[in-house]
Amino acid sequence: MSRALRKQMFSMMNLLEKANRTLKANLTTKRVNEDGIRQLLSECQEMAIAMGSELEMIYGEGTETVHKLEDYCESLYQMTQVLHNPEERRATLHNLTGQIKQARKLLGGQIPDRREVVFLPYKASMWDSLESVWKVAEEDEDCDVYVVPIPYYDRNPDGTFSKYHYEGDEMPDYVTVTHYENYDIQKRWPDMVFIHNPYDQYNYVTSVDPRFYSTELKKRTDMLVYIPYFVLGEVDPEDDRAVEGMAHFCTVSGVLNADKVVVQSEAMRQVYIKVLTKECGEETRGHWEKTIVGSGSPKFEKIRRTKKKELEIPKEWLKIIQKQDGKWKKIFLYNTSVSALLEHQEKMLEKMKSVFHVFYENKEEAALLWRPHPLIEATISSMRPQLWADYQMLVEKYRKDGWGIYDDSPEMNRAIALCDAYYGDGSSLVQLCQEAGKPVMIQDVEIV
């Protein structure tokens, strides 16, 4: 249970103790206000039942604390029956006082003073944007940590939901996963919630389940933290034109609703503050200065920790990577982005065919590891349906021919650690490869 719920429970317990004192004061007067006492007894019973229901939902039925609250409710009922008998009133009042004291003691033992932290990834391939923070929370003995992968949907061209996705079974095996149907965030009220999807209903290609929009999560935690699933090329905060080009990253729902936003650098923090202050008014600058934190992206931390010699490489990959003498070929990570395919369409497909031809001709010395953006399927089938069939045919031919690697796994960091160089579209992978010390070349769609 979160500290927020613990605090709520003990606040309710304090109210019951206060009600007992009020009851005692009213019952010792010469003229007993019977109607007022009955009303107070009814309110105490409602509160005790609410507490018991909350505890049963989280800890199950049959806990000692719930049993003691049930005893308390029975004594409240008995009090309504003995209001005209001073001796029995005193005995019942004594029971009520003792039962609340015992319930408080049991509650303290049942609910330790611990922080509850929940991570809500939606795509397993983007878990690296949260992993290093999760590791710190996992190692904190005062934290109860939950990883709750949330479902998402592709959108039809008209914006309605189509295909359902859940990637909890694709998370790393060292991460303990809780199914989203088994974690009621509204009831548990976690102390901290971490998200990496900021778009809410404003993503026209995919959408997380609306229950997990940042507008909803903000109502159910004291600390909503957004960490972008991507990293960007650094820009100078004093370059107004460059800052303006960043605005659409800074004004999404996840940023606006979060209590903290963790970005990749102090320079990027200044960019966010500048954009948000311009968008929301100069009087909000202080708020954004407290909200935006430039402590670095966990994606960089994941890259630094991933070592080539520790990788588990699929056997079918090794067949492509190794030469006949057992030595390794040079491995090129080829990344194709959603935006490039949307912008250039058929021309982009021709460019990809050209790239494949060049690497096929040099397959004895170079191995191509093609890693398309994980949202290409959802995006192209929704926004460029006429292009989707041709793209599928290209993918199927590449995979069937078998001379290159096709990587659609969640393990982006494996591909980066494994490769000798990067080639492809501009994307987050560029910054990550640079962080890993890999040479980078951006492809030009005009050169075929």
C-alpha positions as CSV (number, residue, x, y, z in Angstrom):
1,M,0.0,0.0,0.0
2,S,1.2,3.5,-0.8
3,R,2.1,6.1,1.8
4,A,-0.8,8.2,0.5
5,L,-3.3,5.4,1.2
6,R,-1.6,4.7,4.6
7,K,-2.0,8.4,5.4
8,Q,-5.7,8.3,4.4
9,M,-6.3,5.2,6.5
10,F,-4.8,6.7,9.6
11,S,-6.7,10.0,9.0
12,M,-9.9,8.0,9.0
13,M,-8.8,6.2,12.2
14,N,-8.2,9.6,13.8
15,L,-11.7,10.7,12.9
16,L,-13.1,7.6,14.5
17,E,-11.2,8.3,17.7
18,K,-12.4,11.8,17.6
19,A,-16.0,10.6,17.2
20,N,-15.5,8.3,20.2
21,R,-14.5,11.3,22.3
22,T,-17.5,13.2,21.1
23,L,-19.7,10.3,21.8
24,K,-18.4,10.0,25.3
25,A,-18.9,13.7,26.0
26,N,-22.5,13.5,24.7
27,L,-23.4,10.4,26.7
28,T,-22.2,11.9,30.0
29,T,-24.4,14.9,29.9
30,K,-27.7,15.1,31.8
31,R,-29.8,15.5,28.7
32,V,-28.7,13.0,25.9
33,N,-29.2,14.3,22.4
34,E,-30.4,10.9,21.1
35,D,-30.9,12.0,17.5
36,G,-27.5,13.5,17.3
37,I,-25.9,10.4,18.8
38,R,-27.6,8.1,16.4
39,Q,-26.4,10.2,13.5
40,L,-22.9,10.1,14.8
41,L,-23.0,6.3,15.2
42,S,-24.3,5.9,11.7
43,E,-21.4,8.1,10.3
44,C,-18.8,6.1,12.2
45,Q,-20.3,2.8,10.9
46,E,-20.1,4.1,7.3
47,M,-16.5,5.1,7.7
48,A,-15.5,1.8,9.4
49,I,-17.2,-0.2,6.6
50,A,-15.3,2.0,3.9
51,M,-12.0,1.3,5.6
52,G,-12.7,-2.5,5.8
53,S,-13.7,-2.6,2.1
54,E,-10.5,-0.8,1.1
55,L,-8.3,-3.1,3.1
56,E,-10.1,-6.2,1.8
57,M,-9.6,-5.0,-1.8
58,I,-5.8,-4.7,-1.3
59,Y,-5.1,-7.5,1.3
60,G,-8.0,-9.9,0.8
61,E,-10.6,-11.0,3.2
62,G,-10.0,-12.2,6.8
63,T,-7.3,-9.8,8.0
64,E,-7.2,-9.0,11.8
65,T,-7.7,-5.3,11.2
66,V,-11.0,-5.9,9.2
67,H,-12.2,-8.3,11.9
68,K,-11.6,-5.6,14.6
69,L,-13.4,-3.0,12.5
70,E,-16.4,-5.5,12.2
71,D,-16.4,-5.8,16.0
72,Y,-16.4,-2.0,16.2
73,C,-19.4,-1.8,13.8
74,E,-21.2,-4.4,16.0
75,S,-20.6,-2.3,19.1
76,L,-21.9,0.8,17.3
77,Y,-25.1,-1.1,16.6
78,Q,-25.3,-2.2,20.2
79,M,-25.0,1.4,21.3
80,T,-28.1,2.3,19.4
81,Q,-30.0,-0.4,21.4
82,V,-28.8,0.6,24.9
83,L,-29.0,4.4,24.8
84,H,-31.6,4.4,27.6
85,N,-29.5,2.2,29.9
86,P,-26.6,4.2,31.5
87,E,-24.7,1.1,32.7
88,E,-24.8,-0.7,29.3
89,R,-24.0,2.5,27.6
90,R,-20.8,2.8,29.6
91,A,-19.8,-0.8,28.9
92,T,-20.4,-0.4,25.2
93,L,-18.5,2.9,25.1
94,H,-15.6,1.2,26.8
95,N,-15.7,-1.5,24.0
96,L,-15.7,1.1,21.3
97,T,-12.7,2.9,22.7
98,G,-10.7,-0.4,23.1
99,Q,-11.7,-1.7,19.6
100,I,-10.5,1.5,17.9
101,K,-7.2,1.4,19.8
102,Q,-6.7,-2.2,18.8
103,A,-7.6,-1.5,15.2
104,R,-5.1,1.3,15.0
105,K,-2.3,-1.0,16.3
106,L,-3.2,-3.7,13.9
107,L,-3.4,-1.2,11.0
108,G,0.2,0.0,11.8
109,G,1.4,-3.6,11.6
110,Q,-0.5,-4.4,8.5
111,I,0.5,-1.3,6.5
112,P,4.2,-0.6,6.8
113,D,5.4,2.9,6.1
114,R,6.7,2.3,2.5
115,R,6.5,4.1,-0.8
116,E,4.6,2.4,-3.7
117,V,6.0,3.1,-7.1
118,V,4.5,1.9,-10.4
119,F,6.0,2.0,-13.9
120,L,3.5,2.0,-16.8
121,P,5.4,1.1,-20.0
122,Y,3.3,0.4,-23.1
123,K,5.9,-0.9,-25.6
124,A,8.5,-3.4,-24.5
125,S,11.1,-1.9,-26.9
126,M,10.8,1.4,-25.0
127,W,11.4,0.0,-21.6
128,D,15.0,1.3,-21.7
129,S,13.6,4.8,-21.1
130,L,12.5,3.7,-17.6
131,E,14.8,0.8,-16.7
132,S,17.6,2.6,-14.8
133,V,15.0,4.5,-12.6
134,W,13.2,1.2,-12.0
135,K,16.5,-0.4,-10.9
136,V,17.1,2.3,-8.3
137,A,13.5,1.9,-7.0
138,E,13.9,-1.9,-6.9
139,E,17.0,-1.6,-4.7
140,D,15.3,0.8,-2.3
141,E,14.2,-1.3,0.8
142,D,11.5,1.2,1.5
143,C,9.8,0.8,-1.9
144,D,7.2,-1.5,-3.2
145,V,7.7,-1.5,-7.0
146,Y,5.3,-2.6,-9.7
147,V,5.9,-2.8,-13.4
148,V,2.5,-2.8,-15.1
149,P,2.7,-2.8,-18.9
150,I,-0.5,-1.2,-20.3
151,P,-2.4,-2.0,-23.4
152,Y,-2.5,0.1,-26.5
153,Y,-4.4,0.2,-29.8
154,D,-3.8,0.9,-33.4
155,R,-6.1,3.6,-34.8
156,N,-8.2,3.4,-38.0
157,P,-7.9,6.3,-40.4
158,D,-11.1,7.7,-38.8
159,G,-9.5,7.7,-35.4
160,T,-11.4,4.7,-33.9
161,F,-9.5,1.9,-32.2
162,S,-8.6,-1.2,-34.1
163,K,-6.0,-3.8,-33.2
164,Y,-5.3,-4.4,-29.5
165,H,-1.7,-4.8,-28.3
166,Y,-0.3,-6.0,-24.9
167,E,3.5,-6.5,-24.6
168,G,3.8,-7.6,-21.0
169,D,5.1,-11.0,-22.1
170,E,7.8,-9.3,-24.2
171,M,9.4,-7.5,-21.2
172,P,12.9,-8.6,-20.1
173,D,12.8,-11.8,-18.0
174,Y,14.4,-10.1,-15.0
175,V,11.5,-7.7,-14.7
176,T,8.5,-8.9,-12.6
177,V,5.4,-7.9,-14.4
178,T,2.0,-7.3,-12.9
179,H,-1.0,-7.5,-15.3
180,Y,-2.9,-4.2,-15.6
181,E,-6.2,-5.9,-14.7
182,N,-4.6,-7.0,-11.4
183,Y,-3.4,-3.5,-10.4
184,D,-6.3,-1.1,-9.7
185,I,-4.5,2.3,-9.7
186,Q,-7.6,4.1,-8.7
187,K,-7.9,2.2,-5.5
188,R,-4.2,1.8,-4.7
189,W,-3.2,5.5,-5.2
190,P,0.5,4.9,-5.7
191,D,3.0,7.5,-4.4
192,M,4.7,7.7,-7.8
193,V,3.7,6.8,-11.3
194,F,6.2,6.7,-14.2
195,I,5.1,6.9,-17.9
196,H,6.9,7.2,-21.2
197,N,4.0,7.9,-23.5
198,P,2.9,11.5,-23.4
199,Y,0.3,11.8,-26.1
200,D,-3.0,10.7,-24.5
201,Q,-5.8,11.0,-27.2
202,Y,-3.7,13.1,-29.5
203,N,-1.7,10.4,-31.2
204,Y,-3.4,9.7,-34.5
205,V,-1.7,6.3,-35.1
206,T,-1.8,4.5,-31.7
207,S,-3.4,5.2,-28.3
208,V,-2.8,3.7,-24.9
209,D,-5.9,2.5,-23.2
210,P,-7.7,5.8,-22.1
211,R,-7.7,4.6,-18.5
212,F,-4.0,5.4,-18.6
213,Y,-4.0,8.8,-20.2
214,S,-1.9,11.3,-18.2
215,T,-5.1,13.3,-17.5
216,E,-6.5,10.2,-15.6
217,L,-3.3,9.2,-13.9
218,K,-2.8,12.7,-12.5
219,K,-6.0,12.2,-10.5
220,R,-4.7,9.0,-8.9
221,T,-1.2,9.7,-7.6
222,D,0.7,12.5,-5.8
223,M,3.6,12.3,-8.2
224,L,3.2,11.7,-12.0
225,V,6.6,11.5,-13.7
226,Y,7.1,11.6,-17.5
227,I,10.3,10.4,-19.1
228,P,10.4,10.6,-22.9
229,Y,10.8,7.3,-24.7
230,F,13.1,9.0,-27.2
231,V,16.2,11.2,-27.1
232,L,16.8,14.1,-29.5
233,G,19.6,15.9,-31.1
234,E,20.8,18.6,-28.7
235,V,19.9,22.2,-29.6
236,D,21.1,25.6,-28.3
237,P,18.5,27.1,-26.0
238,E,19.5,30.5,-27.4
239,D,18.7,29.5,-31.0
240,D,15.1,30.6,-31.2
241,R,14.5,28.9,-34.6
242,A,15.8,25.5,-33.3
243,V,13.8,25.9,-30.1
244,E,10.6,26.6,-32.1
245,G,11.2,23.3,-33.9
246,M,11.2,21.5,-30.6
247,A,7.8,22.9,-29.5
248,H,5.7,19.9,-30.4
249,F,7.8,17.7,-28.1
250,C,7.4,20.0,-25.2
251,T,3.7,20.8,-25.2
252,V,2.2,17.3,-25.2
253,S,-0.3,16.2,-22.6
254,G,2.3,14.1,-20.6
255,V,4.4,17.2,-20.1
256,L,1.6,19.4,-19.2
257,N,0.1,17.0,-16.7
258,A,3.2,15.7,-15.1
259,D,4.5,16.7,-11.7
260,K,8.1,16.0,-12.9
261,V,9.5,15.7,-16.4
262,V,13.0,14.1,-16.8
263,V,14.8,15.1,-20.0
264,Q,18.2,14.2,-21.4
265,S,20.3,17.2,-20.5
266,E,20.4,20.6,-18.8
267,A,20.3,22.3,-22.3
268,M,17.2,20.3,-23.2
269,R,15.7,21.4,-19.8
270,Q,16.2,25.0,-20.8
271,V,14.5,24.4,-24.2
272,Y,11.4,22.9,-22.5
273,I,11.2,25.7,-20.0
274,K,11.5,28.3,-22.8
275,V,8.8,26.6,-24.9
276,L,6.4,26.0,-22.0
277,T,6.8,29.5,-20.6
278,K,6.0,31.0,-24.0
279,E,3.0,28.7,-24.4
280,C,1.6,29.1,-20.9
281,G,2.7,32.6,-19.9
282,E,5.7,34.2,-18.2
283,E,4.0,33.8,-14.8
284,T,4.4,30.0,-15.2
285,R,8.1,30.0,-15.5
286,G,8.7,29.1,-11.9
287,H,6.4,26.2,-12.2
288,W,8.3,24.8,-15.2
289,E,11.7,25.4,-13.6
290,K,10.6,23.1,-10.7
291,T,8.9,20.6,-13.0
292,I,11.5,20.0,-15.7
293,V,14.6,18.0,-14.6
294,G,17.6,17.8,-16.8
295,S,19.3,14.8,-15.1
296,G,19.7,12.7,-18.3
297,S,17.8,10.0,-20.2
298,P,17.8,6.4,-18.8
299,K,18.3,5.4,-22.4
300,F,21.9,6.6,-22.3
301,E,22.5,4.7,-19.1
302,K,21.2,1.5,-20.7
303,I,23.5,2.0,-23.7
304,R,26.5,2.4,-21.4
305,R,25.6,-0.7,-19.5
306,T,25.1,-3.0,-22.5
307,K,28.3,-4.8,-23.4
308,K,28.9,-6.5,-26.7
309,K,30.7,-9.5,-25.1
310,E,27.8,-10.1,-22.8
311,L,25.1,-10.3,-25.6
312,E,23.2,-13.4,-26.4
313,I,23.1,-13.5,-30.2
314,P,20.5,-15.7,-32.0
315,K,22.0,-18.6,-33.9
316,E,20.4,-17.5,-37.1
317,W,22.1,-14.1,-36.8
318,L,25.5,-15.7,-36.3
319,K,25.1,-17.5,-39.6
320,I,24.8,-14.1,-41.3
321,I,27.5,-12.4,-39.2
322,Q,30.3,-14.9,-39.4
323,K,32.5,-15.5,-42.3
324,Q,33.6,-19.0,-43.4
325,D,36.8,-18.7,-41.4
326,G,34.8,-17.8,-38.2
327,K,35.7,-14.2,-38.2
328,W,33.0,-11.6,-38.0
329,K,31.9,-9.3,-40.8
330,K,31.4,-5.6,-40.2
331,I,27.9,-5.1,-38.9
332,F,25.9,-2.2,-40.1
333,L,22.7,-1.2,-38.2
334,Y,20.2,0.0,-40.8
335,N,17.4,2.1,-39.3
336,T,14.3,3.2,-41.2
337,S,12.0,5.7,-39.6
338,V,8.3,6.4,-39.7
339,S,8.7,10.0,-40.7
340,A,10.9,9.3,-43.7
341,L,8.5,6.7,-45.0
342,L,5.5,9.0,-44.5
343,E,7.3,11.9,-46.3
344,H,8.9,10.1,-49.2
345,Q,6.6,7.1,-49.7
346,E,7.4,5.2,-52.9
347,K,10.7,7.0,-53.2
348,M,11.7,5.7,-49.8
349,L,10.8,2.2,-50.8
350,E,13.1,2.5,-53.8
351,K,15.9,3.9,-51.6
352,M,15.5,0.8,-49.3
353,K,15.7,-1.6,-52.3
354,S,18.9,0.2,-53.4
355,V,20.4,-0.1,-49.9
356,F,19.5,-3.8,-49.8
357,H,21.1,-4.3,-53.2
358,V,24.4,-2.7,-52.2
359,F,24.7,-4.8,-49.0
360,Y,23.7,-7.9,-50.8
361,E,26.5,-7.4,-53.3
362,N,28.9,-7.0,-50.3
363,K,27.4,-9.6,-48.0
364,E,30.7,-11.5,-47.8
365,E,32.3,-8.6,-45.9
366,A,29.4,-6.7,-44.4
367,A,26.3,-7.9,-42.5
368,L,23.2,-5.7,-42.6
369,L,21.1,-5.5,-39.4
370,W,17.8,-3.9,-40.4
371,R,15.8,-2.5,-37.6
372,P,12.7,-0.6,-38.7
373,H,10.9,1.7,-36.3
374,P,8.5,-0.4,-34.1
375,L,5.5,1.8,-35.1
376,I,6.0,1.6,-38.9
377,E,3.3,-1.0,-39.3
378,A,0.6,0.8,-37.3
379,T,1.5,4.2,-38.8
380,I,1.7,3.2,-42.5
381,S,-1.3,0.9,-42.4
382,S,-3.3,3.8,-40.9
383,M,-2.0,6.9,-42.6
384,R,-0.7,5.5,-45.9
385,P,-2.7,2.3,-46.5
386,Q,-1.9,2.4,-50.3
387,L,1.8,2.1,-49.4
388,W,1.4,-0.7,-46.8
389,A,1.1,-3.6,-49.3
390,D,4.3,-2.6,-51.1
391,Y,6.1,-2.2,-47.8
392,Q,5.0,-5.6,-46.6
393,M,6.3,-7.2,-49.8
394,L,9.7,-5.6,-49.3
395,V,9.9,-6.9,-45.7
396,E,8.8,-10.4,-46.7
397,K,11.3,-10.6,-49.5
398,Y,14.2,-9.4,-47.3
399,R,13.3,-11.9,-44.6
400,K,12.8,-14.8,-47.1
401,D,16.1,-14.2,-48.9
402,G,17.9,-14.6,-45.6
403,W,21.2,-12.8,-46.3
404,G,20.5,-10.0,-43.8
405,I,19.2,-9.7,-40.3
406,Y,15.7,-8.4,-39.6
407,D,15.3,-7.2,-36.0
408,D,11.9,-6.4,-34.8
409,S,12.6,-7.4,-31.2
410,P,12.3,-5.1,-28.2
411,E,16.1,-5.3,-27.7
412,M,17.2,-2.1,-29.4
413,N,20.3,-1.9,-27.2
414,R,21.5,-5.3,-28.4
415,A,21.5,-4.0,-32.0
416,I,23.4,-0.9,-31.0
417,A,26.0,-2.8,-29.0
418,L,26.4,-5.4,-31.7
419,C,26.9,-3.0,-34.7
420,D,30.1,-1.5,-35.9
421,A,28.4,1.5,-37.5
422,Y,25.0,3.1,-38.0
423,Y,23.3,3.9,-41.3
424,G,19.8,5.1,-41.9
425,D,17.3,7.9,-41.1
426,G,17.7,10.5,-38.4
427,S,16.1,9.2,-35.2
428,S,16.8,8.6,-31.5
429,L,19.1,5.8,-32.5
430,V,21.6,8.3,-33.9
431,Q,22.1,9.9,-30.5
432,L,22.3,6.5,-28.8
433,C,24.9,5.2,-31.4
434,Q,26.9,8.3,-30.9
435,E,26.8,7.8,-27.1
436,A,28.1,4.2,-27.8
437,G,30.9,5.6,-29.9
438,K,29.6,4.2,-33.2
439,P,30.2,6.0,-36.5
440,V,26.9,7.4,-38.0
441,M,25.9,8.1,-41.5
442,I,22.5,9.5,-42.4
443,Q,21.0,8.2,-45.6
444,D,19.8,10.5,-48.4
445,V,16.7,9.3,-50.2
446,E,17.6,11.2,-53.3
447,I,20.7,9.0,-53.8
448,V,19.8,5.6,-55.3
